[in-house]
């Protein structure tokens, strides 16, 4: 594993190199590099420290654990040994939490689910990647699946019901956020081209609620019947309208390709405007850094700074 750092010594990218066999025609494997996040890089570092010096395999069986069949020349853990290690780790975490009062216990599998397996971890990881903006494409690359549809199915967007589950969770989360906005009258502080439409939709939405609603099941039913098609984000609140959308024209917005500085579906809450001001500060810091950024990057950041500044200045001039 290699770590890339900026001029100040701060790590910003971790790369894991190894041999890839999936989709390759040679049994010797093909050299491949995966870009990993910090949690994965930290896990790799722990695994490397567990192995004795000179061991080139990351998942080699540990010298102080069982892991191979009698007489086997295999250098890696068997499936049965891996599952036993997972069971032992789960038991250790449960005992630690009971002893210290910690709440981070690993939930036991449901009835009939059997022990934890590596397949469950792989599918869970795929599921979480798929839930992120642009995650399906990222997952297809990371899992070396040649077709995006293969990763969607693998992440549980077909018969497993994961897709419906994810969409229901997202709808409930949006409903909770929108009800909170109306309860606190935040919809009156919206600015941007779609602010008036957002206020009208939220007024109708909160009218159906009738009272403070905290039960996720009630919120789910409310969203299923009266979804106002409002999607809160960090930098923008999308008041989705299919004909005006600049992102993908499906059943809803694609916040991963959102163009909030240009789209007529955009509205901005005070939190959105604060996030844009924070980005301005980051851009200013990048433009002032030494050594100077390459000219093309300077031009791109300067243009974005100008666009954000114009947007915020225009919103400050809007009537309250």
C-alpha positions as CSV (number, residue, x, y, z in Angstrom):
1,X,0.0,0.0,0.0
2,X,1.2,3.5,-0.8
3,X,0.2,6.8,0.6
4,X,0.1,10.1,-1.3
5,X,0.6,13.3,0.6
6,X,0.2,17.0,-0.2
7,X,2.9,19.6,0.2
8,X,2.0,20.0,3.9
9,X,2.5,16.3,4.6
10,X,-1.2,15.5,4.9
11,X,-2.3,12.1,3.5
12,X,-5.1,12.5,0.9
13,X,-5.0,9.3,-1.1
14,X,-4.2,5.6,-0.4
15,X,-3.5,3.0,-3.1
16,X,-3.5,-0.7,-2.7
17,X,-1.7,-2.8,-5.2
18,X,-2.1,-6.5,-5.8
19,X,-3.0,-9.1,-8.4
20,X,-6.5,-9.2,-10.0
21,X,-8.0,-12.5,-11.3
22,X,-11.6,-11.5,-11.9
23,X,-12.2,-11.1,-15.6
24,X,-8.6,-11.9,-16.6
25,X,-7.5,-14.7,-18.9
26,X,-4.3,-15.7,-17.1
27,X,-4.1,-17.8,-13.9
28,X,-1.1,-15.8,-12.8
29,X,-3.2,-12.7,-12.2
30,X,-2.7,-9.1,-13.5
31,X,-1.3,-6.3,-11.5
32,X,-4.0,-3.9,-10.4
33,X,-4.2,-0.8,-8.2
34,X,-7.3,0.2,-6.1
35,X,-7.8,3.6,-4.6
36,X,-9.0,3.2,-1.0
37,X,-10.4,5.4,1.6
38,X,-8.7,6.1,5.0
39,X,-10.7,3.4,6.9
40,X,-9.7,0.7,4.4
41,X,-6.1,1.9,4.5
42,X,-6.1,1.7,8.3
43,X,-7.5,-1.8,8.1
44,X,-4.7,-2.8,5.7
45,X,-2.1,-1.4,8.0
46,X,-3.5,-3.4,10.9
47,X,-3.4,-6.6,8.8
48,X,0.2,-5.9,7.8
49,X,1.2,-5.5,11.4
50,X,-0.5,-8.8,12.4
51,X,1.6,-10.7,9.8
52,X,5.2,-11.7,10.5
53,X,8.1,-9.9,8.7
54,X,8.6,-11.2,5.1
55,X,5.0,-12.3,4.5
56,X,3.9,-11.0,1.1
57,X,0.2,-12.1,1.4
58,X,-2.1,-9.7,3.2
59,X,-4.7,-12.4,4.1
60,X,-2.2,-15.2,4.9
61,X,-3.1,-17.4,7.9
62,X,-1.8,-16.0,11.1
63,X,0.9,-18.1,12.8
64,X,-1.1,-18.2,16.1
65,X,-4.4,-19.3,14.6
66,X,-5.7,-22.4,13.0
67,X,-6.5,-22.0,9.3
68,X,-5.4,-24.8,7.0
69,X,-6.5,-28.4,6.5
70,X,-4.1,-31.0,7.8
71,X,-1.4,-31.6,5.2
72,X,-2.5,-28.6,3.0
73,X,0.1,-26.4,1.4
74,X,-2.4,-23.5,1.2
75,X,-0.9,-20.3,2.6
76,X,-4.2,-18.5,3.1
77,X,-7.2,-19.1,5.5
78,X,-9.8,-21.6,4.6
79,X,-13.4,-20.4,4.4
80,X,-14.3,-22.3,7.6
81,X,-11.3,-20.8,9.5
82,X,-12.3,-17.3,8.3
83,X,-15.9,-17.7,9.5
84,X,-14.6,-19.0,12.8
85,X,-12.4,-16.0,13.2
86,X,-15.4,-13.7,12.5
87,X,-17.4,-15.6,15.1
88,X,-14.6,-15.2,17.7
89,X,-14.2,-11.5,16.9
90,X,-18.0,-11.0,17.3
91,X,-17.9,-12.8,20.7
92,X,-14.9,-10.7,21.8
93,X,-16.7,-7.4,20.9
94,X,-19.9,-8.6,22.7
95,X,-17.9,-9.4,25.8
96,X,-16.0,-6.1,25.6
97,X,-19.2,-4.1,25.3
98,X,-20.8,-5.9,28.2
99,X,-17.7,-5.2,30.4
100,X,-17.3,-1.6,29.5
101,X,-20.9,-0.5,28.8
102,X,-20.1,0.3,25.2
103,X,-23.0,0.3,22.8
104,X,-21.2,-0.6,19.6
105,X,-22.0,-4.3,19.8
106,X,-22.1,-6.3,16.5
107,X,-25.8,-7.4,16.0
108,X,-26.3,-11.1,15.8
109,X,-27.6,-12.5,12.5
110,X,-31.3,-13.0,12.3
111,X,-32.9,-16.4,12.9
112,X,-31.8,-18.9,10.2
113,X,-29.2,-16.6,8.8
114,X,-26.3,-18.7,10.0
115,X,-22.8,-17.4,11.0
116,X,-21.2,-14.3,9.5
117,X,-19.5,-14.9,6.2
118,X,-17.2,-12.9,4.0
119,X,-19.9,-12.9,1.3
120,X,-22.2,-10.9,3.7
121,X,-19.5,-8.3,4.2
122,X,-18.8,-8.1,0.5
123,X,-22.5,-7.6,-0.3
124,X,-22.9,-5.1,2.5
125,X,-20.0,-3.1,1.3
126,X,-21.4,-3.1,-2.3
127,X,-24.8,-1.9,-0.9
128,X,-23.2,1.0,0.9
129,X,-21.2,2.0,-2.1
130,X,-24.3,1.9,-4.3
131,X,-26.1,4.3,-1.9
132,X,-23.5,7.0,-2.5
133,X,-23.8,9.6,-5.3
134,X,-22.3,8.0,-8.4
135,X,-21.8,4.9,-6.4
136,X,-23.0,2.4,-9.0
137,X,-20.3,3.4,-11.4
138,X,-17.7,3.5,-8.6
139,X,-18.7,0.1,-7.5
140,X,-18.5,-1.4,-10.9
141,X,-14.9,-0.1,-11.2
142,X,-13.9,-1.2,-7.6
143,X,-15.5,-4.6,-8.0
144,X,-14.1,-5.0,-11.5
145,X,-17.5,-5.7,-13.0
146,X,-17.6,-4.9,-16.6
147,X,-21.3,-4.0,-16.7
148,X,-22.9,-1.6,-14.3
149,X,-26.0,-3.8,-14.3
150,X,-23.9,-6.6,-12.8
151,X,-23.0,-4.4,-9.8
152,X,-26.5,-3.2,-9.4
153,X,-27.7,-6.7,-9.1
154,X,-24.8,-7.6,-6.8
155,X,-25.6,-4.6,-4.5
156,X,-29.1,-5.9,-4.1
157,X,-31.1,-3.9,-6.5
158,X,-32.9,-6.9,-8.0
159,X,-34.8,-9.8,-6.3
160,X,-33.1,-9.3,-2.9
161,X,-35.3,-6.2,-2.2
162,X,-32.3,-4.0,-1.2
163,X,-33.2,-1.4,-3.8
164,X,-36.7,-0.9,-2.4
165,X,-35.3,-0.9,1.2
166,X,-32.7,1.8,0.3
167,X,-35.3,3.9,-1.4
168,X,-37.7,3.6,1.5
169,X,-34.9,4.6,4.0
170,X,-34.1,7.6,1.8
171,X,-37.7,8.7,1.6
172,X,-38.2,8.5,5.3
173,X,-35.0,10.5,5.9
174,X,-36.2,13.1,3.5
175,X,-39.6,13.2,5.1
176,X,-38.1,13.7,8.6
177,X,-35.9,16.6,7.2
178,X,-38.8,18.2,5.4
179,X,-41.1,18.0,8.4
180,X,-38.4,19.6,10.5
181,X,-38.0,22.4,8.0
182,X,-41.7,23.2,8.1
183,X,-42.0,22.9,11.9
184,X,-39.2,25.4,12.2
185,X,-40.5,27.6,9.3
186,X,-37.2,27.2,7.5
187,X,-39.0,27.1,4.2
188,X,-39.6,30.8,4.5
189,X,-35.8,31.3,4.5
190,X,-35.3,29.6,1.1
191,X,-33.7,31.6,-1.8
192,X,-32.9,30.7,-5.4
193,X,-34.9,30.2,-8.6
194,X,-37.1,27.4,-7.1
195,X,-37.6,28.9,-3.7
196,X,-41.3,30.0,-4.2
197,X,-42.2,26.6,-5.5
198,X,-40.5,24.9,-2.6
199,X,-42.5,27.0,-0.1
200,X,-45.7,26.0,-1.8
201,X,-44.9,22.3,-1.9
202,X,-43.8,22.3,1.7
203,X,-46.9,24.1,2.8
204,X,-49.1,21.4,1.2
205,X,-46.8,18.6,2.5
206,X,-47.0,19.9,6.1
207,X,-50.7,20.3,5.8
208,X,-51.1,16.6,5.2
209,X,-49.0,15.8,8.3
210,X,-51.4,17.7,10.5
211,X,-49.3,17.3,13.6
212,X,-45.7,16.5,14.6
213,X,-44.9,13.1,13.2
214,X,-41.9,11.1,14.5
215,X,-43.0,7.5,13.7
216,X,-40.9,6.3,10.7
217,X,-43.8,4.2,9.5
218,X,-46.2,7.2,9.4
219,X,-43.5,9.3,7.7
220,X,-43.0,6.5,5.2
221,X,-46.8,6.4,4.4
222,X,-46.8,10.2,4.2
223,X,-44.0,10.2,1.7
224,X,-45.5,7.4,-0.3
225,X,-48.8,9.4,-0.7
226,X,-47.6,13.0,-0.8
227,X,-43.9,13.1,-1.7
228,X,-43.2,16.8,-2.5
229,X,-40.1,15.8,-4.6
230,X,-37.8,18.0,-2.6
231,X,-34.3,16.6,-2.0
232,X,-32.1,18.3,0.6
233,X,-28.4,18.3,-0.1
234,X,-25.3,19.9,1.4
235,X,-24.9,22.7,-1.2
236,X,-28.4,22.8,-2.6
237,X,-32.0,21.8,-2.0
238,X,-33.4,20.3,-5.2
239,X,-37.0,21.1,-6.0
240,X,-37.2,18.5,-8.6
241,X,-39.1,19.1,-11.9
242,X,-38.4,16.8,-14.7
243,X,-38.5,19.4,-17.6
244,X,-36.1,21.8,-15.9
245,X,-33.6,19.2,-14.6
246,X,-30.0,19.5,-15.8
247,X,-29.1,16.1,-14.2
248,X,-30.4,12.7,-15.2
249,X,-34.0,12.8,-16.3
250,X,-35.3,9.7,-14.4
251,X,-37.8,9.5,-11.6
252,X,-35.8,11.9,-9.5
253,X,-32.6,14.0,-9.4
254,X,-29.0,12.7,-9.5
255,X,-27.4,14.8,-6.8
256,X,-24.0,13.4,-7.8
257,X,-24.2,15.3,-11.1
258,X,-26.1,18.3,-9.8
259,X,-25.3,21.7,-11.2
260,X,-26.8,24.0,-8.5
261,X,-25.2,27.2,-9.9
262,X,-27.1,26.7,-13.2
263,X,-30.2,24.6,-12.5
264,X,-33.7,26.2,-12.3
265,X,-34.7,23.5,-9.8
266,X,-32.3,24.9,-7.2
267,X,-33.3,26.4,-3.9
268,X,-30.9,27.2,-1.0
269,X,-31.5,27.0,2.7
270,X,-29.4,29.0,5.2
271,X,-27.3,25.8,5.7
272,X,-26.8,25.5,1.9
273,X,-25.6,29.1,1.8
274,X,-23.2,28.5,4.7
275,X,-21.8,25.5,2.9
276,X,-21.2,27.5,-0.2
277,X,-19.4,30.2,1.8
278,X,-17.2,27.5,3.4
279,X,-16.3,26.3,-0.1
280,X,-15.4,29.9,-1.0
281,X,-13.0,30.0,1.9
282,X,-11.5,26.7,0.8
283,X,-11.1,28.0,-2.8
284,X,-9.4,31.2,-1.5
285,X,-7.0,29.1,0.6
286,X,-6.2,27.0,-2.4
287,X,-5.6,30.0,-4.7
288,X,-3.3,31.6,-2.1
289,X,-1.2,28.5,-1.4
290,X,2.4,28.3,-2.2
291,X,3.7,27.0,-4.6
292,X,1.0,28.3,-6.9
293,X,-1.5,25.9,-8.5
294,X,-1.1,25.1,-12.2
295,X,-2.7,27.8,-14.4
296,X,-5.6,25.6,-15.6
297,X,-6.6,24.7,-12.1
298,X,-6.3,28.3,-11.0
299,X,-8.6,29.3,-13.9
300,X,-11.1,26.6,-13.0
301,X,-11.2,27.5,-9.3
302,X,-11.4,31.2,-10.0
303,X,-14.3,30.7,-12.4
304,X,-16.1,28.6,-9.7
305,X,-15.4,31.2,-7.1
306,X,-16.9,33.9,-9.3
307,X,-20.0,31.8,-10.0
308,X,-20.6,31.1,-6.3
309,X,-20.0,34.7,-5.3
310,X,-22.5,35.9,-7.9
311,X,-25.0,33.4,-6.7
312,X,-24.7,34.4,-3.1
313,X,-24.7,38.1,-3.8
314,X,-27.9,37.6,-5.9
315,X,-29.6,35.7,-3.1
316,X,-28.7,38.4,-0.5
317,X,-30.6,40.9,-2.7
318,X,-33.7,38.7,-2.9
319,X,-36.7,39.9,-0.8
320,X,-37.2,38.0,2.4
